[in-house]
Amino acid sequence: RRSALSEIFGSSTAAQDDDESATTKNIDVDDEEVDESDLEESAVSGATLLAEYIQRLNPGVQVDIVKRGKLLNLMQESDKGGSEEEETISLGTNPVVVCIDRSQSVQLEMNDACRYKCTATGKSEASVPFVSVETAGVHSRVFCDFGPKFVVVDEDGETPRSTLLNRVEEVDSSNNSTLLTVHCLEGERHDVSYGDVIQFQGDQSDGQDGNVKFPKYQVTSVKSPSCFTVKRWEEEKEESAEVLMILLGGGARSFVRVKIPKATTFLSLREILHPSDSDDAAKTTAFLEDESLFAPSDLDKSFDPVRRRAVMTSMTALDLFVKKYNRLPSRSGNGTKQKRTDIDRFHSLIRKVVKETDAASPQIDTWDTVINQFAQTCRGKFTPIQALSGALAAQEVLKAATGLYNPVHQFLLYDCDEVLHGNEDCSESESVASGQSYILGEHISKKLARSRIFLVGAGAIGCELLKNLSAMGAATGSSNTKQGCLIITDMDTIEKSNLSRQLLFRDHDVGEFKSTAARTAMMRFLPDCHIEAHTSRVGDEEDGPFDDDFWASGCNVVLNALDNVEARLFVDRKCVSHGLGLVDAGTLGPKGNVQVVVPNNSESYGSSADPPEPDIPVCTLKNFPYEISHTIQWARDLF
């Protein structure tokens, strides 16, 4: 809010807003304490402010503000008219509905509205994709319903590559289906998995075999990185004996993976939580045992049925708590001296939910750790969880709108309760990151505020890190920058193309150094933050401010947001030699990675490396260059 006010109306208005809101409840604590009908009226000015801020973030996006009733009418096409302004609002041709931190009853209502046309007309394509995301302390939940028949046109976004063949052998011809073994050329590795569909390609230089259209085959097993078995794809016509003989005789020189659109079935939230035969109590929680409804997010926690049941039950109990007491549970109760604490009340609701929905009641004692942590932290909003959950939900919107990539099916549960161990001084505070202090304790928040953090790179990842650090109150602990400072360096300047993915920059920043523009934007987010902005390169040959003295005492932790391996390795060596913690992050299209390096506890970034690119065989270069890299290498060898 402060950033939006500062950007739209100027810093004086933001300061005035801070003074006026000094006595109000800190915004880091969840606002579900307010009745939702009142919230809708009181949030009009806030929604207008947010809409203006989003419009400035991306002027190409049209932002309209509608109330829930109007939105429901639009989705059900039951609106019979309204003001001229209302009639200009449309859902468009490819709508997606997103629910953020709303109660379960509201989620059911919105999801039912998304399914309204589908139910009324019987056409599965009439369903509007629905995404809900909610957070409670260190826990988050994402739910997706993209309709009864959602088509994924591209599961991974990768460009299939052509792989050279050595030979194809017939293994078995029983059951009217020929089983073939495919061997790649020596040194070649295929990119197929079980269930993939491939198509063989003939030698285009051979007029006869090059014109043969081979049928598609489906992978039945993968024996090694260079060998697998296939059978004729079920939707393909049976191959002729002549074509099969050409294939077995070496008529095919390569194969390529074929991307086949895949239909995926989704259930609505009501169908999962309240099935038609819900009179049987065991049926209402049967979905908790169905792992196909829960996308894994953690190799340990995601496959623990007790934890899954505990978190889902806690989410339901939290909804009941808010409805009953019109507030969220707190460690210290509601400010009155009573024998029963909010934690006790929450446990009572847990037992009620279990009794009403689960005929075979589990041993609640085994849940105590998860439930206690949930009840004690659900009141606070934790910036890292907020950032991750928002990014996941936005990614699912992209999938729903485009049909690209595999969507979450149907729940995704995530938590980081590991950070809660050993936090004894947790209490409500009026600090910038009050939710963080409530969850982790004031000691951790002060330690972050007094740390010297070195951020290398202020591009796409750097902007996201700066936004999160500002919400976490980083580098605000002391006027002495030796005890709290954020050091940013980036030698690049802002280009027009950067504005679409680097949220801190605006049109007027084009041509400016990224680090200095990022510092200005950070001051809008967090005026008390102490920031040093540099435009120096980090590397062996540089004589700038980042000398040995800086690495020895100038920072406590390093965040890498770089776009090249050479600089990453240099920073990693410095962190290892000076015992500094390092967090390295990188992205490539829709893929990303994060590596956390803890001194003396984990391997460093330079301890491992990707395997080198394989050399291109000379025979391939001279006789059958089939990739652009081959022609480039051929040109290098020639000149």
ZIFENBEL-V610972 format. One record per residue. N is the residue number from 1. PSI is psi as a letter, one per 30 degrees, with the letter a starting at -180 (NA if undefined). NEAR is the number of other ideal C-beta (glycine too) atoms within 8 Angstrom. D_FIRST is the distance of its C-alpha to the first C-alpha in Angstrom with 2 decimals. Layout:
[[N | PSI | NEAR | D_FIRST] [N | PSI | NEAR | D_FIRST]]
This chain:
[[1 | e | 8 | 0.00] [2 | e | 12 | 3.80] [3 | e | 11 | 5.43] [4 | e | 11 | 5.10] [5 | e | 12 | 6.15] [6 | e | 12 | 8.50] [7 | e | 8 | 9.94] [8 | e | 9 | 10.56] [9 | f | 6 | 11.63] [10 | l | 6 | 12.48] [11 | e | 8 | 12.01] [12 | e | 6 | 13.68] [13 | e | 10 | 11.22] [14 | e | 15 | 8.42] [15 | e | 9 | 11.30] [16 | e | 8 | 12.32] [17 | e | 11 | 9.16] [18 | e | 9 | 9.70] [19 | e | 7 | 13.29] [20 | f | 6 | 12.99] [21 | g | 7 | 11.10] [22 | f | 6 | 13.44] [23 | f | 3 | 15.85] [24 | l | 5 | 13.83] [25 | k | 4 | 13.96] [26 | k | 9 | 11.83] [27 | f | 6 | 9.42] [28 | f | 10 | 11.58] [29 | k | 14 | 14.39] [30 | k | 11 | 15.03] [31 | g | 7 | 14.54] [32 | f | 9 | 17.99] [33 | f | 8 | 19.49] [34 | k | 8 | 18.73] [35 | k | 6 | 21.29] [36 | e | 10 | 20.16] [37 | e | 6 | 21.75] [38 | e | 8 | 19.86] [39 | e | 10 | 16.56] [40 | e | 9 | 17.27] [41 | e | 7 | 17.80] [42 | f | 8 | 15.01] [43 | g | 8 | 12.30] [44 | e | 8 | 13.56] [45 | e | 6 | 11.13] [46 | e | 9 | 8.15] [47 | e | 9 | 10.44] [48 | e | 9 | 11.30] [49 | e | 12 | 7.99] [50 | e | 9 | 7.83] [51 | e | 11 | 11.52] [52 | e | 10 | 11.39] [53 | e | 12 | 9.26] [54 | e | 10 | 11.86] [55 | e | 10 | 14.57] [56 | e | 9 | 13.98] [57 | e | 7 | 13.93] [58 | j | 7 | 17.27] [59 | f | 5 | 18.94] [60 | f | 3 | 21.68] [61 | k | 8 | 19.78] [62 | k | 3 | 20.13] [63 | k | 7 | 17.31] [64 | l | 6 | 18.49] [65 | k | 7 | 17.19] [66 | l | 9 | 19.97] [67 | l | 6 | 20.67] [68 | e | 8 | 22.41] [69 | e | 6 | 25.79] [70 | e | 12 | 25.69] [71 | e | 11 | 24.78] [72 | e | 11 | 27.69] [73 | e | 10 | 29.97] [74 | e | 12 | 29.15] [75 | e | 14 | 29.96] [76 | f | 9 | 33.14] [77 | h | 7 | 34.13] [78 | g | 5 | 34.99] [79 | k | 9 | 33.10] [80 | g | 3 | 35.89] [81 | l | 4 | 34.04] [82 | a | 6 | 31.32] [83 | l | 5 | 29.79] [84 | e | 5 | 30.09] [85 | e | 6 | 26.34] [86 | e | 10 | 26.44] [87 | f | 8 | 29.52] [88 | f | 6 | 27.86] [89 | k | 9 | 25.57] [90 | l | 5 | 27.36] [91 | f | 6 | 26.92] [92 | a | 5 | 28.91] [93 | f | 3 | 31.76] [94 | i | 5 | 30.11] [95 | l | 9 | 27.31] [96 | k | 11 | 25.58] [97 | k | 13 | 23.75] [98 | k | 10 | 21.11] [99 | k | 12 | 20.32] [100 | j | 8 | 17.42] [101 | h | 7 | 17.90] [102 | l | 10 | 20.13] [103 | l | 10 | 23.32] [104 | e | 9 | 26.62] [105 | e | 7 | 27.92] [106 | e | 11 | 25.11] [107 | e | 13 | 25.67] [108 | e | 11 | 29.37] [109 | e | 9 | 28.87] [110 | e | 14 | 26.80] [111 | e | 15 | 29.17] [112 | e | 10 | 32.16] [113 | e | 13 | 30.86] [114 | f | 14 | 30.57] [115 | f | 14 | 34.18] [116 | e | 10 | 35.40] [117 | e | 13 | 37.01] [118 | e | 14 | 38.46] [119 | e | 7 | 40.08] [120 | e | 7 | 41.28] [121 | f | 7 | 42.80] [122 | g | 5 | 43.73] [123 | j | 7 | 42.25] [124 | e | 8 | 40.18] [125 | f | 7 | 38.49] [126 | f | 8 | 37.04] [127 | k | 13 | 34.62] [128 | k | 13 | 30.92] [129 | k | 16 | 29.41] [130 | k | 18 | 27.08] [131 | k | 15 | 24.69] [132 | k | 14 | 23.00] [133 | k | 16 | 21.00] [134 | k | 11 | 20.25] [135 | l | 13 | 19.66] [136 | j | 12 | 21.02] [137 | c | 14 | 20.91] [138 | g | 12 | 22.89] [139 | k | 17 | 24.10] [140 | l | 13 | 22.99] [141 | k | 14 | 24.85] [142 | k | 15 | 24.92] [143 | k | 13 | 27.32] [144 | k | 14 | 28.73] [145 | j | 15 | 31.18] [146 | g | 12 | 32.24] [147 | l | 13 | 35.27] [148 | f | 8 | 38.92] [149 | i | 9 | 39.82] [150 | k | 14 | 37.16] [151 | k | 9 | 38.65] [152 | j | 15 | 37.46] [153 | f | 8 | 38.93] [154 | j | 9 | 38.25] [155 | e | 8 | 37.73] [156 | f | 6 | 36.92] [157 | g | 8 | 36.31] [158 | k | 5 | 39.06] [159 | j | 3 | 41.78] [160 | k | 9 | 45.11] [161 | l | 8 | 47.60] [162 | k | 10 | 51.33] [163 | k | 13 | 53.40] [164 | k | 12 | 57.06] [165 | k | 14 | 59.67] [166 | e | 7 | 62.69] [167 | l | 6 | 64.33] [168 | k | 13 | 63.91] [169 | k | 8 | 66.25] [170 | k | 11 | 67.21] [171 | e | 7 | 66.87] [172 | k | 6 | 67.66] [173 | g | 6 | 68.55] [174 | l | 5 | 68.70] [175 | h | 3 | 66.99] [176 | g | 4 | 67.12] [177 | k | 8 | 64.35] [178 | k | 10 | 64.99] [179 | k | 12 | 63.16] [180 | k | 14 | 62.71] [181 | k | 12 | 61.80] [182 | k | 13 | 59.87] [183 | k | 10 | 60.39] [184 | l | 13 | 58.23] [185 | k | 9 | 59.85] [186 | k | 6 | 60.24] [187 | f | 5 | 57.09] [188 | k | 9 | 54.90] [189 | k | 7 | 52.25] [190 | l | 10 | 51.11] [191 | g | 8 | 47.55] [192 | l | 9 | 48.48] [193 | l | 6 | 47.89] [194 | k | 7 | 49.56] [195 | f | 5 | 49.29] [196 | l | 9 | 48.44] [197 | k | 11 | 50.49] [198 | l | 15 | 52.30] [199 | k | 11 | 54.64] [200 | l | 12 | 57.49] [201 | k | 10 | 58.11] [202 | l | 14 | 61.53] [203 | j | 9 | 62.74] [204 | f | 5 | 62.09] [205 | f | 4 | 64.98] [206 | j | 9 | 67.34] [207 | e | 4 | 68.04] [208 | e | 6 | 69.13] [209 | f | 10 | 66.64] [210 | f | 10 | 63.76] [211 | f | 7 | 64.00] [212 | k | 10 | 64.13] [213 | j | 5 | 61.12] [214 | k | 12 | 60.61] [215 | l | 12 | 59.09] [216 | k | 12 | 55.80] [217 | l | 14 | 56.06] [218 | k | 13 | 53.80] [219 | k | 15 | 53.44] [220 | f | 8 | 55.09] [221 | l | 7 | 54.85] [222 | j | 9 | 53.80] [223 | e | 7 | 56.53] [224 | l | 6 | 55.21] [225 | f | 5 | 52.91] [226 | g | 9 | 55.81] [227 | k | 10 | 57.46] [228 | l | 12 | 56.59] [229 | l | 12 | 58.31] [230 | l | 11 | 57.66] [231 | l | 11 | 59.12] [232 | k | 12 | 59.11] [233 | k | 10 | 55.85] [234 | e | 5 | 56.45] [235 | g | 4 | 55.25] [236 | k | 10 | 57.53] [237 | l | 4 | 61.13] [238 | k | 7 | 63.77] [239 | k | 12 | 64.73] [240 | l | 6 | 68.26] [241 | e | 6 | 70.78] [242 | e | 6 | 71.02] [243 | e | 12 | 67.31] [244 | e | 11 | 67.30] [245 | e | 8 | 70.30] [246 | e | 12 | 68.61] [247 | e | 13 | 65.54] [248 | f | 10 | 67.72] [249 | g | 6 | 69.87] [250 | g | 6 | 67.09] [251 | f | 10 | 66.18] [252 | k | 14 | 62.45] [253 | f | 8 | 61.09] [254 | l | 11 | 57.45] [255 | l | 12 | 54.93] [256 | k | 11 | 51.28] [257 | k | 11 | 48.79] [258 | k | 9 | 48.10] [259 | k | 8 | 44.73] [260 | k | 5 | 45.35] [261 | k | 8 | 42.72] [262 | k | 7 | 42.26] [263 | k | 8 | 41.60] [264 | k | 11 | 39.46] [265 | k | 7 | 39.53] [266 | k | 12 | 36.51] [267 | l | 9 | 36.67] [268 | l | 12 | 34.20] [269 | e | 13 | 32.32] [270 | e | 9 | 34.76] [271 | f | 8 | 37.76] [272 | e | 11 | 36.74] [273 | e | 9 | 35.68] [274 | i | 7 | 38.12] [275 | l | 9 | 41.15] [276 | f | 3 | 43.80] [277 | h | 6 | 46.17] [278 | g | 8 | 43.72] [279 | f | 4 | 46.44] [280 | j | 8 | 47.41] [281 | e | 10 | 44.92] [282 | f | 9 | 45.45] [283 | e | 9 | 44.39] [284 | f | 12 | 40.84] [285 | g | 10 | 40.13] [286 | f | 9 | 42.43] [287 | f | 8 | 39.54] [288 | f | 9 | 38.47] [289 | f | 6 | 41.70] [290 | j | 8 | 41.16] [291 | f | 6 | 39.73] [292 | f | 5 | 39.49] [293 | f | 10 | 36.50] [294 | j | 12 | 34.51] [295 | k | 9 | 33.48] [296 | k | 7 | 34.05] [297 | f | 8 | 31.21] [298 | k | 7 | 33.22] [299 | f | 5 | 36.97] [300 | e | 6 | 37.51] [301 | e | 9 | 35.11] [302 | f | 12 | 35.04] [303 | g | 8 | 38.79] [304 | j | 8 | 38.95] [305 | e | 8 | 39.64] [306 | e | 9 | 39.26] [307 | e | 9 | 35.72] [308 | e | 12 | 34.81] [309 | e | 12 | 36.26] [310 | e | 12 | 34.59] [311 | e | 14 | 31.04] [312 | e | 12 | 31.58] [313 | e | 13 | 33.14] [314 | e | 16 | 30.32] [315 | e | 13 | 27.77] [316 | e | 11 | 30.06] [317 | e | 13 | 30.56] [318 | e | 14 | 26.84] [319 | e | 11 | 26.63] [320 | e | 11 | 29.63] [321 | e | 14 | 28.27] [322 | e | 13 | 25.12] [323 | e | 7 | 27.44] [324 | e | 7 | 29.93] [325 | f | 8 | 27.92] [326 | h | 7 | 24.66] [327 | l | 8 | 22.71] [328 | l | 12 | 22.49] [329 | k | 12 | 25.27] [330 | l | 10 | 24.93] [331 | e | 10 | 27.28] [332 | g | 6 | 27.98] [333 | a | 9 | 28.49] [334 | g | 7 | 26.88] [335 | f | 4 | 27.78] [336 | l | 5 | 31.33] [337 | j | 2 | 34.58] [338 | l | 6 | 35.93] [339 | e | 2 | 38.25] [340 | k | 5 | 36.26] [341 | l | 8 | 32.99] [342 | e | 13 | 30.19] [343 | e | 11 | 31.52] [344 | e | 8 | 34.91] [345 | e | 12 | 33.54] [346 | e | 14 | 31.79] [347 | e | 10 | 35.12] [348 | e | 8 | 36.91] [349 | e | 12 | 34.74] [350 | e | 14 | 35.39] [351 | e | 9 | 39.11] [352 | e | 10 | 38.81] [353 | e | 12 | 37.15] [354 | e | 12 | 39.82] [355 | e | 8 | 42.60] [356 | f | 7 | 41.56] [357 | f | 9 | 40.81] [358 | j | 12 | 42.94] [359 | e | 6 | 46.70] [360 | i | 5 | 47.38] [361 | k | 7 | 45.08] [362 | l | 10 | 44.12] [363 | j | 5 | 44.48] [364 | f | 11 | 41.22] [365 | e | 5 | 42.12] [366 | f | 7 | 41.51] [367 | f | 14 | 37.90] [368 | e | 8 | 37.19] [369 | e | 6 | 35.41] [370 | e | 12 | 32.97] [371 | e | 15 | 32.45] [372 | e | 9 | 32.00] [373 | e | 12 | 29.39] [374 | e | 15 | 27.55] [375 | e | 13 | 27.75] [376 | f | 10 | 26.73] [377 | f | 15 | 23.59] [378 | f | 14 | 22.32] [379 | e | 11 | 20.10] [380 | l | 14 | 17.83] [381 | k | 10 | 15.45] [382 | j | 13 | 16.81] [383 | e | 12 | 14.91] [384 | e | 9 | 18.18] [385 | e | 15 | 19.04] [386 | e | 11 | 15.72] [387 | e | 11 | 16.15] [388 | e | 10 | 19.82] [389 | e | 14 | 19.60] [390 | e | 9 | 17.12] [391 | e | 8 | 19.45] [392 | e | 13 | 22.48] [393 | e | 13 | 21.36] [394 | e | 8 | 20.58] [395 | e | 8 | 24.00] [396 | e | 13 | 25.69] [397 | e | 12 | 24.34] [398 | e | 10 | 25.99] [399 | e | 14 | 29.17] [400 | e | 13 | 29.29] [401 | f | 8 | 28.93] [402 | f | 7 | 31.42] [403 | g | 9 | 33.81] [404 | k | 9 | 33.44] [405 | l | 11 | 33.62] [406 | k | 7 | 34.38] [407 | l | 12 | 31.70] [408 | k | 10 | 30.91] [409 | j | 10 | 33.68] [410 | f | 12 | 32.44] [411 | k | 11 | 30.50] [412 | j | 11 | 28.99] [413 | k | 14 | 28.46] [414 | k | 14 | 26.96] [415 | l | 9 | 26.52] [416 | h | 8 | 26.64] [417 | f | 9 | 28.32] [418 | f | 5 | 30.28] [419 | f | 9 | 27.59] [420 | f | 10 | 28.30] [421 | k | 5 | 31.82] [422 | g | 3 | 32.56] [423 | j | 12 | 29.32] [424 | f | 5 | 30.69] [425 | h | 7 | 28.17] [426 | k | 12 | 25.35] [427 | l | 10 | 23.70] [428 | k | 8 | 20.53] [429 | l | 10 | 18.80] [430 | g | 4 | 16.02] [431 | l | 9 | 15.35] [432 | e | 8 | 12.29] [433 | i | 12 | 13.80] [434 | e | 14 | 15.26] [435 | e | 13 | 15.97] [436 | e | 15 | 17.85] [437 | e | 16 | 19.77] [438 | e | 14 | 20.67] [439 | e | 15 | 22.09] [440 | f | 10 | 23.63] [441 | l | 12 | 24.25] [442 | e | 11 | 23.30] [443 | e | 8 | 26.01] [444 | e | 11 | 24.53] [445 | e | 16 | 21.05] [446 | e | 9 | 22.85] [447 | e | 8 | 25.06] [448 | e | 10 | 22.25] [449 | f | 13 | 20.69] [450 | g | 9 | 24.20] [451 | l | 12 | 25.16] [452 | j | 14 | 25.94] [453 | k | 15 | 24.70] [454 | j | 11 | 26.31] [455 | j | 14 | 24.64] [456 | j | 13 | 27.27] [457 | k | 12 | 25.91] [458 | h | 16 | 22.59] [459 | b | 13 | 23.19] [460 | e | 10 | 21.90] [461 | e | 11 | 22.15] [462 | e | 16 | 21.12] [463 | e | 14 | 17.75] [464 | e | 10 | 17.11] [465 | e | 12 | 18.36] [466 | e | 17 | 16.23] [467 | e | 12 | 12.98] [468 | e | 11 | 14.43] [469 | e | 11 | 15.83] [470 | e | 12 | 12.70] [471 | f | 12 | 11.27] [472 | g | 12 | 14.81] [473 | g | 13 | 14.94] [474 | k | 12 | 17.79] [475 | h | 14 | 19.79] [476 | g | 11 | 18.37] [477 | f | 9 | 21.51] [478 | l | 8 | 23.65] [479 | f | 4 | 24.11] [480 | j | 6 | 27.10] [481 | f | 10 | 26.10] [482 | f | 5 | 29.12] [483 | f | 9 | 27.35] [484 | j | 13 | 23.88] [485 | k | 12 | 23.11] [486 | j | 15 | 21.86] [487 | k | 13 | 24.55] [488 | k | 15 | 23.95] [489 | k | 17 | 26.83] [490 | k | 14 | 27.39] [491 | f | 7 | 30.19] [492 | l | 8 | 29.08] [493 | l | 7 | 27.59] [494 | k | 14 | 25.11] [495 | l | 6 | 26.89] [496 | e | 5 | 25.92] [497 | f | 5 | 26.45] [498 | f | 12 | 23.85] [499 | f | 11 | 20.94] [500 | f | 6 | 21.46] [501 | f | 6 | 20.81] [502 | j | 13 | 19.03] [503 | f | 8 | 15.35] [504 | f | 11 | 14.68] [505 | k | 14 | 17.24] [506 | l | 6 | 17.62] [507 | e | 5 | 20.87] [508 | f | 4 | 21.26] [509 | f | 9 | 21.29] [510 | k | 10 | 24.46] [511 | f | 5 | 27.27] [512 | l | 9 | 25.26] [513 | k | 12 | 25.69] [514 | e | 16 | 23.18] [515 | e | 13 | 22.90] [516 | e | 10 | 22.17] [517 | e | 14 | 19.62] [518 | e | 17 | 17.90] [519 | e | 11 | 17.97] [520 | e | 8 | 16.31] [521 | e | 12 | 13.44] [522 | e | 14 | 13.23] [523 | f | 10 | 13.10] [524 | e | 12 | 9.86] [525 | e | 12 | 8.46] [526 | i | 12 | 10.80] [527 | f | 9 | 12.79] [528 | f | 6 | 15.33] [529 | k | 13 | 16.39] [530 | j | 11 | 19.97] [531 | k | 12 | 20.68] [532 | k | 9 | 24.01] [533 | k | 11 | 24.23] [534 | l | 11 | 27.70] [535 | g | 9 | 29.41] [536 | k | 10 | 32.43] [537 | k | 8 | 33.89] [538 | j | 10 | 34.52] [539 | l | 8 | 38.15] [540 | e | 4 | 41.72] [541 | g | 3 | 42.82] [542 | k | 9 | 39.92] [543 | g | 3 | 40.47] [544 | a | 8 | 36.91] [545 | f | 6 | 34.82] [546 | i | 11 | 34.95] [547 | a | 8 | 38.45] [548 | e | 5 | 40.04] [549 | e | 7 | 38.81] [550 | e | 10 | 35.19] [551 | f | 12 | 35.80] [552 | e | 7 | 37.73] [553 | g | 4 | 35.26] [554 | f | 10 | 32.26] [555 | l | 11 | 30.06] [556 | e | 7 | 29.86] [557 | k | 11 | 28.61] [558 | k | 14 | 28.46] [559 | j | 12 | 26.25] [560 | k | 13 | 28.08] [561 | h | 13 | 26.36] [562 | l | 10 | 29.55] [563 | g | 5 | 31.45] [564 | k | 6 | 35.01] [565 | e | 5 | 37.27] [566 | e | 7 | 39.00] [567 | e | 12 | 35.95] [568 | e | 12 | 34.97] [569 | e | 10 | 38.48] [570 | e | 11 | 38.43] [571 | e | 15 | 35.22] [572 | e | 14 | 36.67] [573 | e | 9 | 39.92] [574 | e | 11 | 38.22] [575 | e | 15 | 36.20] [576 | e | 10 | 39.43] [577 | f | 7 | 41.49] [578 | g | 8 | 39.05] [579 | h | 7 | 37.95] [580 | k | 12 | 34.24] [581 | k | 11 | 32.04] [582 | k | 15 | 30.96] [583 | j | 12 | 28.59] [584 | k | 11 | 29.65] [585 | k | 13 | 28.00] [586 | l | 9 | 29.14] [587 | l | 9 | 29.03] [588 | j | 5 | 31.68] [589 | b | 5 | 30.80] [590 | g | 4 | 29.83] [591 | l | 6 | 31.08] [592 | l | 7 | 29.53] [593 | l | 7 | 30.58] [594 | k | 7 | 29.37] [595 | k | 8 | 31.84] [596 | k | 8 | 31.28] [597 | j | 14 | 33.97] [598 | k | 7 | 34.69] [599 | k | 9 | 37.37] [600 | g | 4 | 40.74] [601 | f | 4 | 39.44] [602 | l | 6 | 38.81] [603 | l | 5 | 40.20] [604 | l | 10 | 38.69] [605 | e | 12 | 37.43] [606 | f | 9 | 40.80] [607 | f | 5 | 42.85] [608 | l | 4 | 42.82] [609 | l | 4 | 42.80] [610 | k | 3 | 42.96] [611 | k | 3 | 46.56] [612 | l | 4 | 47.89] [613 | k | 3 | 48.31] [614 | k | 5 | 51.85] [615 | k | 4 | 54.46] [616 | k | 9 | 55.49] [617 | k | 8 | 59.11] [618 | e | 6 | 61.54] [619 | e | 7 | 63.15] [620 | e | 12 | 59.85] [621 | e | 12 | 59.34] [622 | e | 5 | 62.92] [623 | e | 5 | 63.55] [624 | i | 8 | 60.43] [625 | j | 8 | 57.15] [626 | g | 8 | 54.65] [627 | l | 8 | 51.23] [628 | e | 5 | 49.81] [629 | e | 7 | 49.79] [630 | e | 12 | 53.55] [631 | e | 9 | 54.22] [632 | e | 8 | 52.16] [633 | e | 10 | 54.17] [634 | e | 10 | 57.38] [635 | e | 8 | 56.59] [636 | e | 7 | 55.90] [637 | e | 7 | 59.21] [638 | e | 5 | 61.06] [639 | NA | 4 | 59.79]]
